Every structure is written in C-alpha cells, then in structure tokens.
Amino acid sequence: MKTNQPIGIFDSGVGGLSVLNELIKKFPNEHYIYYGDTLRLPYGEKSQNEIVYYTTCILNKFKQIKVKAVFVACNTSSALAVEKVKDKYDFPVFGVINPAAKYVSQLNCNKIGVIATSATAKSGVYSDLIKRYSKNKQVFEIGCPGLVEIVENNLVEQTETSAILKKFLKPLFENNVEKIILGCTHYPFLSSAFKKILKDENIFINPAQYQVIEAGEILSINKENFNLKIDFYVSSNPEKFEQIGQNLCNHCKNVQLADFIAISDSLKIPAENKA
C-alpha cells in the first residue's frame, strides 16, 4: 500500500461529510474520494440484504480505484454490513460504530442514549458493543425516521424540526441518560436545532471523531508535501448535493454524477429470509 493512494469515504448522502470534516482536520494532506449514494437514500429504512449489497458494490468500486483505505461514513452500513464484508478486501475498512462504543464504555456514566436510523436502532449494535466493553451500562436506542431527510433537504432551521427532535429525545431524558450518541452521520448537522432545545450540547457524542482517531493508529498517512484533494461523486442530483453540501463542508464543490452500484444479473440483492 502506497501512502499517496486515495482514501475512500461513502454514505447515502451528505451525512458522511461530518466524517470528511474530521478527516481533513486530522489528515489534511490526503486525496479523498467521497461517494454519496443519493439515488438510494435513506439507507436507514432499507433491509440488511440491501445494505450489504450496496456496501459490497461500493467497496468493489473503491478497490478498482486502488484506495488505501475506506471510511464507512454511515452508521447503517457500519451496523449491518461492515463485519460481513470487510475481510474480503486488501485495504482497511473503518466502520463508524465500534470506536464510539469503546469510548463510551470508558466514561464514568451508566445510562447512554442513542439516536439513530430505524435500521441501526433495530439492530441493537450500539447496545451490544457498549455492553461487550462495559456490561453494566444501560443503553437506550431510539430510531428516528425522517431526520436524514431533514438534513438532506436543508430543513434544519424549520420550526417543525425542533418539535420532531423533542419527540425523539423525550424517552431518553425520561430514562435520565447522561450521554447521547449521534448514531447517524447526518445528525451532527442538526446541532443548531439541538441548541434550541437543550442547555448542554456536551451531552452529545459524535462517533466520527473516534472513528478517525482510531483509524489514525493504523492508517498509512501521506507524509509528502501534498495539497488536499477531494473528488465528490453522487448517484443522483449532484447539483442538489453540492448546494446542500457547501453549507456543511467548505470543500464540497465540483460534484460529479456516477453510480458506484452496478445492478446486474451477476450480482443481485439476495431475497430476505422470512424464516
């Protein structure tokens, strides 16, 4: 693996820009290739078989591009697919969930809340991992359908958004949680809405920060005098992605249309097992 090879990042949409922002802070001399699968957004309402299929296709494309690593900037893909597919590749595949679970397990607090997509919350992955590292902690996971679309459609400042957030956060505060994991990479971009309804923003944990810190321990960093380069690709509506993305990441520009997921007879989404 050469240090000057690019780093792949993918999400269903603009949420992964929260991971890209953390990567740029820590590793500013890299070439990043960002893929947003906007054609199939949101991932959080898809089946596990669909998510495994999409993730595999995207990783296969990154393999063709010869990346040195891939950051799965999507909690749903990290929850449902990463462990199933990561060992098939000759580059590291960094999920976003496990590093945050490790971090939270070490905190001096017993009640942890998680807000996430429906698929991530239903999987129970945060609860399982946190209790693996610290079995006495209580974890409350809440599925929050619709929050991804709020970010994707630039509706964060709408009055209705605060009411929706209050509804999702209410059961967590009724259980007296001490920390809340933002279990979807879109959710850090709701910070201005959170400020309107919470006194203490420090209650939130952004898993992207810990994903990048942990990856830095094994990632081959480009030590050459290389200027930051980022290529953006999305599977639909690049103009909308760029318009929304520029408010979330200063480097979001020149977004190109490309579908990394090649639907073909040779690689199909397996049918769901109803047994």
Backbone hydrogen bonds in HBPLUS format (Angstrom, degrees):
<---DONOR---> <-ACCEPTOR-->    atom                        ^
c    i                          cat <-CA-CA->   ^        H-A-AA   ^      H-
h    n   atom  resd res      DA  || num        DHA   H-A  angle D-A-AA Bond
n    s   type  num  typ     dist DA aas  dist angle  dist       angle   num
A0005-GLN N   A0002-LYS O   3.18 MM   3  5.63 165.5  2.20 116.9 118.4     1
A0068-LYS N   A0006-PRO O   2.84 MM  62  6.07 160.7  1.88 170.0 174.7     2
A0007-ILE N   A0031-HIS O   2.84 MM  24  6.27 153.2  1.91 156.8 165.9     3
A0033-ILE N   A0007-ILE O   2.85 MM  26  6.10 158.6  1.90 157.5 157.6     4
A0008-GLY N   A0069-ALA O   2.87 MM  61  6.17 164.5  1.90 162.0 158.3     5
A0071-PHE N   A0008-GLY O   2.77 MM  63  6.17 159.2  1.81 150.3 153.5     6
A0009-ILE N   A0033-ILE O   2.93 MM  24  6.16 145.2  2.05 162.4 157.6     7
A0035-TYR N   A0009-ILE O   2.86 MM  26  6.23 154.9  1.92 153.9 162.2     8
A0010-PHE N   A0071-PHE O   3.23 MM  61  6.77 152.0  2.32 164.1 166.5     9
A0073-ALA N   A0010-PHE O   2.87 MM  63  5.46 132.9  2.09 145.8 158.8    10
A0011-ASP N   A0035-TYR O   3.09 MM  24  6.59 150.7  2.18 159.7 168.1    11
A0037-ASP N   A0011-ASP O   2.91 MM  26  6.39 160.6  1.95 145.1 148.7    12
A0017-LEU N   A0014-VAL O   2.92 MM   3  5.57 160.5  1.95 120.0 126.6    13
A0018-SER N   A0015-GLY O   2.99 MM   3  5.97 167.0  2.01 128.3 131.2    14
A0019-VAL N   A0016-GLY O   2.96 MM   3  5.20 131.7  2.20 102.3 114.9    15
A0020-LEU N   A0016-GLY O   2.98 MM   4  6.39 160.3  2.02 150.0 155.9    16
A0021-ASN N   A0017-LEU O   2.85 MM   4  5.98 156.2  1.91 144.2 149.5    17
A0023-LEU N   A0019-VAL O   2.94 MM   4  6.25 155.6  2.00 153.0 160.6    18
A0024-ILE N   A0020-LEU O   2.90 MM   4  6.14 161.7  1.93 157.6 161.4    19
A0025-LYS N   A0021-ASN O   3.19 MM   4  6.40 154.4  2.25 142.5 148.9    20
A0026-LYS N   A0022-GLU O   3.19 MM   4  6.44 158.8  2.24 147.7 152.3    21
A0027-PHE N   A0023-LEU O   2.63 MM   4  5.58 163.8  1.66 160.6 166.2    22
A0229-LYS N   A0030-GLU O   3.14 MM 199  6.48 164.7  2.17 150.7 149.8    23
A0032-TYR N   A0229-LYS O   2.77 MM 197  6.20 160.2  1.81 160.4 160.6    24
A0231-ASP N   A0032-TYR O   2.86 MM 199  6.32 158.7  1.91 156.0 161.8    25
A0034-TYR N   A0231-ASP O   2.80 MM 197  6.12 163.0  1.82 170.4 175.6    26
A0233-TYR N   A0034-TYR O   2.83 MM 199  6.11 149.9  1.92 157.3 167.5    27
A0036-GLY N   A0233-TYR O   2.88 MM 197  6.35 156.0  1.94 150.0 157.6    28
A0235-SER N   A0036-GLY O   3.11 MM 199  6.65 143.0  2.26 158.1 164.1    29
A0040-ARG N   A0037-ASP O   3.10 MM   3  5.89 151.2  2.19 119.6 125.9    30
A0046-LYS N   A0043-TYR O   2.94 MM   3  5.33 168.3  1.96 124.9 125.6    31
A0119-ALA N   A0044-GLY O   2.96 MM  75  5.00 143.0  2.10 138.2 147.5    32
A0051-ILE N   A0047-SER O   3.05 MM   4  6.36 161.6  2.08 150.8 155.8    33
A0052-VAL N   A0048-GLN O   2.86 MM   4  6.09 164.7  1.89 160.6 164.1    34
A0053-TYR N   A0049-ASN O   3.02 MM   4  6.11 158.6  2.07 143.3 149.5    35
A0054-TYR N   A0050-GLU O   2.87 MM   4  6.14 169.5  1.88 158.0 160.0    36
A0055-THR N   A0051-ILE O   2.91 MM   4  5.98 167.5  1.92 150.7 154.8    37
A0056-THR N   A0052-VAL O   2.94 MM   4  6.04 158.6  1.99 146.1 152.0    38
A0057-CYS N   A0053-TYR O   3.01 MM   4  6.27 165.1  2.04 155.2 158.8    39
A0058-ILE N   A0054-TYR O   3.00 MM   4  6.23 162.4  2.03 153.5 158.2    40
A0059-LEU N   A0055-THR O   2.93 MM   4  6.11 164.3  1.95 152.2 156.7    41
A0060-ASN N   A0056-THR O   2.87 MM   4  6.05 152.4  1.95 148.1 156.2    42
A0061-LYS N   A0057-CYS O   3.05 MM   4  6.34 149.6  2.15 143.6 151.3    43
A0062-PHE N   A0058-ILE O   2.98 MM   4  6.34 158.0  2.03 149.9 155.9    44
A0063-LYS N   A0059-LEU O   2.90 MM   4  6.12 146.2  2.01 143.9 153.5    45
A0064-GLN N   A0060-ASN O   3.09 MM   4  6.43 150.4  2.19 142.7 149.6    46
A0065-ILE N   A0061-LYS O   3.07 MM   4  6.40 145.7  2.19 144.7 154.5    47
A0066-LYS N   A0062-PHE O   3.07 MM   4  6.28 118.3  2.47 134.5 149.8    48
A0067-VAL N   A0062-PHE O   3.35 MM   5  5.96 156.0  2.41 148.5 154.4    49
A0066-LYS N   A0063-LYS O   3.02 MM   3  4.98 143.8  2.15  97.6 108.8    50
A0070-VAL N   A0092-PRO O   3.01 MM  22  6.46 155.4  2.07 159.4 166.3    51
A0094-PHE N   A0070-VAL O   2.82 MM  24  6.18 163.6  1.85 169.5 171.6    52
A0072-VAL N   A0094-PHE O   2.87 MM  22  5.89 162.7  1.90 149.0 154.9    53
A0078-SER N   A0074-CYS O   2.98 MM   4  6.14 156.1  2.04 145.8 153.5    54
A0079-ALA N   A0075-ASN O   2.75 MM   4  5.89 148.3  1.84 147.5 155.8    55
A0080-LEU N   A0076-THR O   2.96 MM   4  6.06 161.2  1.99 153.4 157.5    56
A0081-ALA N   A0077-SER O   2.87 MM   4  5.19 148.6  1.96 139.7 145.0    57
A0082-VAL N   A0077-SER O   3.15 MM   5  6.39 149.0  2.25 152.6 157.4    58
A0084-LYS N   A0081-ALA O   2.91 MM   3  5.32 131.2  2.15 111.6 125.7    59
A0085-VAL N   A0081-ALA O   3.19 MM   4  6.36 137.8  2.37 154.9 167.0    60
A0085-VAL N   A0082-VAL O   3.18 MM   3  5.45 136.4  2.38 103.3 114.3    61
A0086-LYS N   A0082-VAL O   2.92 MM   4  5.50 159.6  1.96 163.4 163.1    62
A0088-LYS N   A0085-VAL O   3.06 MM   3  5.78 167.5  2.08 127.5 130.9    63
A0089-TYR N   A0086-LYS O   3.38 MM   3  6.05 167.2  2.40 120.1 121.3    64
A0100-ALA N   A0097-ILE O   3.11 MM   3  5.55 120.5  2.48 111.2 125.0    65
A0101-ALA N   A0097-ILE O   3.04 MM   4  6.29 157.8  2.09 156.3 163.4    66
A0102-LYS N   A0098-ASN O   2.99 MM   4  6.24 158.8  2.03 155.8 160.5    67
A0103-TYR N   A0099-PRO O   3.09 MM   4  6.30 161.0  2.12 143.8 148.8    68
A0104-VAL N   A0100-ALA O   2.92 MM   4  6.12 171.7  1.93 157.1 158.5    69
A0105-SER N   A0101-ALA O   3.04 MM   4  6.10 152.6  2.12 143.6 151.1    70
A0106-GLN N   A0103-TYR O   3.08 MM   3  5.51 149.7  2.17 108.7 117.6    71
A0107-LEU N   A0104-VAL O   3.04 MM   3  5.28 160.3  2.08 110.2 116.5    72
A0138-GLN N   A0110-ASN O   2.74 MM  28  5.99 168.3  1.75 174.5 178.6    73
A0178-GLU N   A0111-LYS O   2.83 MM  67  5.69 172.0  1.84 150.0 149.9    74
A0112-ILE N   A0138-GLN O   2.82 MM  26  6.13 170.7  1.83 164.7 167.3    75
A0140-PHE N   A0112-ILE O   2.83 MM  28  6.26 158.5  1.87 160.1 167.4    76
A0113-GLY N   A0179-LYS O   2.79 MM  66  6.08 175.1  1.79 159.7 161.4    77
A0181-ILE N   A0113-GLY O   2.78 MM  68  6.17 162.3  1.81 150.2 148.7    78
A0114-VAL N   A0140-PHE O   2.79 MM  26  6.05 141.5  1.94 162.0 155.2    79
A0142-ILE N   A0114-VAL O   2.77 MM  28  6.04 162.9  1.80 163.3 168.3    80
A0115-ILE N   A0181-ILE O   3.14 MM  66  6.42 167.5  2.16 174.7 172.8    81
A0183-GLY N   A0115-ILE O   2.67 MM  68  5.38 133.8  1.88 157.4 170.5    82
A0116-ALA N   A0142-ILE O   3.03 MM  26  6.24 157.5  2.08 166.9 166.6    83
A0144-CYS N   A0116-ALA O   2.73 MM  28  5.78 146.6  1.83 161.4 172.6    84
A0121-ALA N   A0117-THR O   2.98 MM   4  6.13 173.2  1.98 159.9 162.1    85
A0122-LYS N   A0118-SER O   2.91 MM   4  5.96 160.3  1.94 147.5 153.6    86
A0123-SER N   A0119-ALA O   3.08 MM   4  6.19 143.1  2.22 140.0 148.9    87
A0124-GLY N   A0121-ALA O   3.15 MM   3  5.47 141.8  2.31 105.0 115.0    88
A0128-ASP N   A0124-GLY O   2.95 MM   4  6.15 165.9  1.97 157.7 162.1    89
A0129-LEU N   A0125-VAL O   2.96 MM   4  6.07 167.0  1.97 151.7 154.7    90
A0130-ILE N   A0126-TYR O   2.90 MM   4  5.97 169.6  1.91 155.5 159.1    91
A0131-LYS N   A0127-SER O   3.03 MM   4  6.02 164.0  2.05 147.8 152.7    92
A0132-ARG N   A0128-ASP O   3.02 MM   4  6.11 130.7  2.27 133.1 146.3    93
A0132-ARG N   A0129-LEU O   3.12 MM   3  4.94 126.9  2.41  90.9 105.5    94
A0133-TYR N   A0129-LEU O   3.18 MM   4  6.52 147.0  2.29 147.0 153.9    95
A0134-SER N   A0130-ILE O   2.78 MM   4  5.94 142.4  1.92 143.8 156.4    96
A0137-LYS N   A0134-SER O   3.26 MM   3  6.11 173.8  2.27 128.4 130.0    97
A0147-LEU N   A0144-CYS O   3.47 MM   3  6.27 173.7  2.47 139.6 141.0    98
A0150-ILE N   A0146-GLY O   3.16 MM   4  6.44 143.4  2.30 142.4 152.4    99
A0151-VAL N   A0147-LEU O   3.26 MM   4  6.63 155.9  2.32 150.4 154.1   100
A0152-GLU N   A0148-VAL O   2.90 MM   4  6.17 168.8  1.92 156.2 159.9   101
A0153-ASN N   A0149-GLU O   2.93 MM   4  5.88 137.8  2.11 141.8 150.1   102
A0155-LEU N   A0150-ILE O   2.87 MM   5  4.96 175.0  1.87 160.0 158.4   103
A0154-ASN N   A0151-VAL O   3.17 MM   3  5.17 168.4  2.18 109.4 110.8   104
A0158-GLN N   A0155-LEU O   3.08 MM   3  5.43 162.5  2.11 113.5 119.0   105
A0161-THR N   A0158-GLN O   3.04 MM   3  5.48 141.7  2.19 108.6 118.9   106
A0164-ILE N   A0160-GLU O   3.01 MM   4  6.30 155.0  2.07 151.2 158.2   107
A0165-LEU N   A0161-THR O   2.95 MM   4  6.20 162.3  1.99 154.4 158.7   108
A0166-LYS N   A0162-SER O   2.97 MM   4  6.17 159.4  2.01 148.2 153.8   109
A0167-LYS N   A0163-ALA O   3.13 MM   4  6.35 153.1  2.20 143.1 149.6   110
A0168-PHE N   A0164-ILE O   3.18 MM   4  6.54 156.3  2.24 149.3 154.6   111
A0169-LEU N   A0165-LEU O   2.88 MM   4  6.05 154.8  1.94 154.7 162.2   112
A0170-LYS N   A0166-LYS O   2.93 MM   4  5.82 138.7  2.11 144.9 153.5   113
A0172-LEU N   A0169-LEU O   3.00 MM   3  5.34 127.6  2.28 109.0 123.4   114
A0173-PHE N   A0169-LEU O   3.11 MM   4  6.45 159.5  2.15 161.3 167.4   115
A0174-GLU N   A0170-LYS O   2.94 MM   4  6.15 147.2  2.05 151.5 161.8   116
A0175-ASN N   A0172-LEU O   3.10 MM   3  5.18 136.2  2.30  95.4 107.6   117
A0177-VAL N   A0172-LEU O   3.27 MM   5  5.85 162.5  2.30 143.7 148.0   118
A0176-ASN N   A0173-PHE O   3.03 MM   3  4.73 160.4  2.07  99.1 103.2   119
A0180-ILE N   A0203-ILE O   2.77 MM  23  5.88 159.0  1.82 152.1 151.7   120
A0205-ILE N   A0180-ILE O   2.85 MM  25  6.07 143.0  1.99 151.2 151.3   121
A0183-GLY N   A0181-ILE O   3.04 MM   2  5.51 116.6  2.46 109.0  92.2   122
A0182-LEU N   A0205-ILE O   2.95 MM  23  5.96 174.9  1.95 163.1 161.3   123
A0187-TYR N   A0184-CYS O   2.99 MM   3  5.60 145.9  2.11 117.1 125.7   124
A0189-PHE N   A0186-HIS O   3.06 MM   3  5.86 150.5  2.15 123.2 130.9   125
A0190-LEU N   A0187-TYR O   2.90 MM   3  5.28 162.6  1.93 118.9 121.6   126
A0191-SER N   A0188-PRO O   3.32 MM   3  5.67 150.0  2.42 114.9 115.3   127
A0193-ALA N   A0190-LEU O   2.95 MM   3  5.39 126.2  2.24 111.2 125.3   128
A0194-PHE N   A0190-LEU O   2.96 MM   4  6.29 154.2  2.03 153.5 161.9   129
A0195-LYS N   A0191-SER O   2.98 MM   4  6.20 150.7  2.06 148.8 155.9   130
A0196-LYS N   A0193-ALA O   3.20 MM   3  5.40 137.1  2.39 100.6 111.5   131
A0197-ILE N   A0194-PHE O   3.05 MM   3  5.51 148.5  2.16 110.6 119.4   132
A0198-LEU N   A0194-PHE O   2.96 MM   4  5.95 129.5  2.23 156.4 171.1   133
A0203-ILE N   A0200-ASP O   3.42 MM   3  6.09 165.1  2.45 112.8 115.3   134
A0204-PHE N   A0201-GLU O   3.14 MM   3  6.01 171.7  2.14 124.3 126.3   135
A0209-GLN N   A0206-ASN O   3.16 MM   3  6.03 146.3  2.28 126.0 131.3   136
A0210-TYR N   A0207-PRO O   3.07 MM   3  5.42 123.2  2.40 106.0 119.1   137
A0211-GLN N   A0207-PRO O   2.96 MM   4  6.20 149.5  2.06 155.0 164.8   138
A0212-VAL N   A0208-ALA O   3.11 MM   4  6.24 163.2  2.14 151.1 153.5   139
A0213-ILE N   A0209-GLN O   3.15 MM   4  6.33 155.4  2.21 137.0 144.2   140
A0214-GLU N   A0210-TYR O   3.01 MM   4  5.99 168.8  2.03 142.4 145.7   141
A0215-ALA N   A0211-GLN O   3.03 MM   4  6.11 158.5  2.08 143.0 149.7   142
A0216-GLY N   A0212-VAL O   3.02 MM   4  6.09 145.3  2.14 142.1 150.6   143
A0217-GLU N   A0214-GLU O   3.15 MM   3  5.62 155.8  2.21 109.7 116.7   144
A0218-ILE N   A0215-ALA O   3.03 MM   3  5.73 157.4  2.08 120.2 125.9   145
A0219-LEU N   A0215-ALA O   2.86 MM   4  5.76 142.8  2.00 158.3 169.3   146
A0226-PHE N   A0224-GLU O   2.84 MM   2  5.47 126.5  2.13 110.4  94.0   147
A0256-GLN N   A0232-PHE O   2.94 MM  24  6.12 171.8  1.95 138.7 141.1   148
A0234-VAL N   A0256-GLN O   2.93 MM  22  6.38 149.2  2.02 162.0 171.9   149
A0258-ALA N   A0234-VAL O   2.84 MM  24  5.72 167.1  1.85 147.2 151.0   150
A0241-PHE N   A0237-ASN O   3.22 MM   4  6.52 165.6  2.24 153.4 157.6   151
A0242-GLU N   A0238-PRO O   2.94 MM   4  6.09 162.6  1.97 148.3 152.6   152
A0243-GLN N   A0239-GLU O   3.00 MM   4  6.19 158.2  2.04 146.3 152.6   153
A0244-ILE N   A0240-LYS O   2.96 MM   4  6.18 171.1  1.96 160.5 161.3   154
A0245-GLY N   A0241-PHE O   2.67 MM   4  5.59 157.7  1.72 148.9 157.0   155
A0246-GLN N   A0242-GLU O   3.00 MM   4  5.89 148.7  2.10 144.2 148.1   156
A0247-ASN N   A0244-ILE O   3.13 MM   3  5.74 148.4  2.23 114.2 122.5   157
A0248-LEU N   A0245-GLY O   2.91 MM   3  5.07 149.1  2.00 105.9 115.9   158
A0249-CYS N   A0245-GLY O   2.82 MM   4  5.90 142.6  1.96 161.3 172.1   159
A0252-CYS N   A0249-CYS O   3.13 MM   3  5.63 170.4  2.14 123.2 124.2   160
A0267-LEU N   A0264-SER O   3.27 MM   3  5.52 151.8  2.36 103.4 111.1   161
